[in-house]
Structures are given as structure tokens and as C-alpha cells.
């Protein structure tokens, strides 16, 4: 059984509530999900320095920079744990929900996106399987759920040390070269076994929420924390 880790802001009741929902959804499909403490935005810069990382240049119009970095450091620490344990793992954001079982992904790729796109337009497939990134034309459709092997975790860590921290989905969506400049392809599963059931955000501002499907459905009740 592959272990899953859900990034959870323990100081935010809403985060703990939806992370608990994520854990319960995993039990439905015999997936063991563990709460992984997240870095709150107020302490993000300090924790980034603790990890010896810098900030990558990115467009800050869509989100709170502290929250972006806090989320990155949280996921970075899960990569470190996967590498340390030497076993594949699943990285989840707190609003992720399992809607289907996870097939055996052994040998299917080192980093595999599991999550259904939660914003904008996207494409799908017809035959179940693991493909090159397809739903968002080469981009990872969000960092709310993805599978990582120890090798994948190692490459992500190495890349973070070189290019720095930024939005996790954008960071994940590019190939990761090793010392011999061999690219590591990020892949995507079909059908998606994970969905983002988001009703609030601790990262995006209103500009960043506009393309979100659930923001469009219920804008009056969608909270920006």
C-alpha cells in the first residue's frame, strides 16, 4: 500500500476539517492517508531559509506569496520524507478527495499527477492509463494530488535547490534533468482518482480564484482565508 500525506494547516480549523475528509475518503479505497503539518504563511520565509532554499521568480498577482512558499516548503518536506523512507508516496493538499482507487503505478513513472483539473478548460482521455501530461497541454493540473517515487522526490529536491521555491503546480510541470541532463517526464493518470473539493483557499487571492470551477459555481460562499 502506498502511503499518502495530506498537507494540513493545523492552526486553521477549516484545513483540519477538510484534511479529515480526505483521510476518510482514502479509507473508502484502502488508501492510508496521514496528516502532514503545513507551514503557515507567516513563518514561510523562516522555514524556507531553514531548508536552505531561495524563492524562484514567478508572477505574484494571483496569490499570497507567503502562502505559496509555505505550501511549497510543506510539499518539499514530504519529498524529503519519501526519499528518506525509500518508498513511493502520494502528496495531497488538504482539499483533495479520493473518488476512485489508485491502481498499481509501479514502473509507470516517477511523478504522476492524480488530480482532476480544478480550474479552466481541460482535456481527457478515453482509455484508462498513464500518459504524458495531457489535460492542460503540458502543465500539471494542480498540486492537489500526485504520486512520487524516491527517484522523483530526489529530482524534485535537486531542482528546488537550483531554481528555488514557487507555486507547486508550476514547479511540478517541467521536466527535471539529472546530472547527465536526462529529463524526467512528469505524467498524468486517466481517469483521475483525486479531485479538489475546494470551498476556500489559503493561497490564491481573488484574481487567482477566477478560473476555479468551484469559485465560479458558488462565488458568494467561497472563502479566501
Secondary structure, 3 states (H helix, E strand, C coil): CCEEEEEECCCCHHHHHHHHHHHHHHHHCCCCEEEEECCCHHHHHHHHHHCCCCECCCCHHHECHHHHHHHHHHHHHHHHHHHHHCCCEEEEECCEEECCCCCCCCCCCCEEECECCCECCCCCCCCCEEEECCCCCCCCCCCCEEEECHHHHHHHHHHHHHHCECCHHHHHCCCCCCCCCCCCCEEEEECCCEEECCCEECCECHHHHCCEHHHHHCCCCCEEC
